[in-house]
Amino acid sequence: MKSLNNELKTFKESIFATISHKAVEANAVNLGQGFPNFDGPNWLKDLCAKAFDSDIPNINQYAPSPGRIELREVIASNARDFYGLSYDANSEVTVFNGATEALFCAAFALLNPEDEVIVFEPFYDSYLANIKLTKATTKVVTLHAPSFRFKLEELERAFSKNTKMMYLNSPHNPSGTVFNREELEQIAALCKKWDVYVVSDEVYEHLTFGEIEHIPIASLEGMRERTITISSAGKTFGYTGWKIGWAIAPKELTHALRMIHQFNTFSVCHPIQIAMAEGLNRLSEYLPEFKELYSKKKDLLIKGLKDAGFDPISPEGTYFVLCPIPDNGMNDIAYCLHLIEKHKVATIPPSSFYLNSDDGKKYIRFCFAKTDEVLNEAISNLKKK
Ligand SMILES: Cc1ncc(COP(=O)(O)O)c(C=O)c1O
């Protein structure tokens, strides 16, 4: 038989699947998986059920390829109300099958094999897979532990005349870093200097803690024209399985994204778009309760880990906590397996989110998007000798 796509040789089963299998085998509490083990708001589920059963014409047939206009309009109005960003719902907003599909389409809309792409490590794993599939080249810049922030001189060195695009993820998975205005200004200045596009993954945009503010890079001077901002309702509403994501970008970039989307998935689950349009319409009312829920869960896990003898890093955003591995000579993978087998707690070893630095081998990632019962069970398991 003839060979398959060469790039596949470097693709492995994702670490999330591997850890989840081990967790099931060992009957361990799973704080690895990066999604809630409980449902989002009931009112939104009810709206969704109603939409499937409604008499809206063709509601159970293909949705328009760029997305239902009601949903695109509310995405545009939220961008205006939350961040002062002005986008035209018709020509600058597109609905995708989760942020994952938007990220895939962004890579294929922008990249040619001769291009270089800058990525901060640790990175969300789909960025690298997408770069590889387009045959572009990855340039990695490390967010250094324990602060998980970049060094400007290292970022400057990564740019060249071949740099086409940069991935930004803020709030950042897995470190919980939220880039501040000064950092974003530094990134923006380099992108403008070298004429580079930014694909800004903001799926945790509404999950920041205390006084920490999420700033979309597109809101900085001269950045709107070169930025594709990607987000998703999955994280904000706790229904990751519904896969409603979107990208907002200037007209020419949006057109390019839609050209890829039409030959990829073409359109997104139609009735769920109706429900999400209403969900996003109620965002301002809903967010305080959402933030409070996750803030309490963060505090519960951080305190519990400290009581169990760990020294976790409190995140500025996201529902992840990185925790240094106690001084026991184990790397992240060995330690994760040890925790699954000996303490019945599953976490994620972050070294697979790195290409250059060894920092990932010194940490494990906990996810606190779990019921208090599950978080307490994990903490009690970790406390047992
Ligand atoms: C940083 C980041 N980007 C994108 C995604 C995927 O989002 P979606 O479920 O909307 O495809 C995730 C999911 O964990 C994520 O953590």
The ligand as a MOL file (V3000), in Angstrom:
LIG
                    3D

  0  0  0     0  0            999 V3000
M  V30 BEGIN CTAB
M  V30 COUNTS 16 16 0 0 0
M  V30 BEGIN ATOM
M  V30 1 C -6.6010 26.9580 24.6120 0
M  V30 2 C -7.7050 26.2000 23.9770 0
M  V30 3 N -8.0620 26.4890 22.7240 0
M  V30 4 C -9.0670 25.8190 22.1050 0
M  V30 5 C -9.7490 24.8170 22.7520 0
M  V30 6 C -10.8330 24.0700 22.0100 0
M  V30 7 O -12.0340 24.7440 22.0700 0
M  V30 8 P -13.3740 24.0930 21.4750 0
M  V30 9 O -13.8230 23.0470 22.4350 0
M  V30 10 O -14.3130 25.2340 21.3630 0
M  V30 11 O -13.0290 23.4980 20.1450 0
M  V30 12 C -9.4030 24.4740 24.0590 0
M  V30 13 C -10.0880 23.3650 24.7520 0
M  V30 14 O -9.6310 22.8410 25.7390 0
M  V30 15 C -8.3640 25.1890 24.6950 0
M  V30 16 O -7.9890 24.9080 25.9430 0
M  V30 END ATOM
M  V30 BEGIN BOND
M  V30 1 1 1 2
M  V30 2 1 2 3
M  V30 3 2 2 15
M  V30 4 2 3 4
M  V30 5 1 4 5
M  V30 6 1 5 6
M  V30 7 2 5 12
M  V30 8 1 6 7
M  V30 9 1 7 8
M  V30 10 2 8 9
M  V30 11 1 8 10
M  V30 12 1 8 11
M  V30 13 1 12 13
M  V30 14 1 12 15
M  V30 15 2 13 14
M  V30 16 1 15 16
M  V30 END BOND
M  V30 END CTAB
M  END
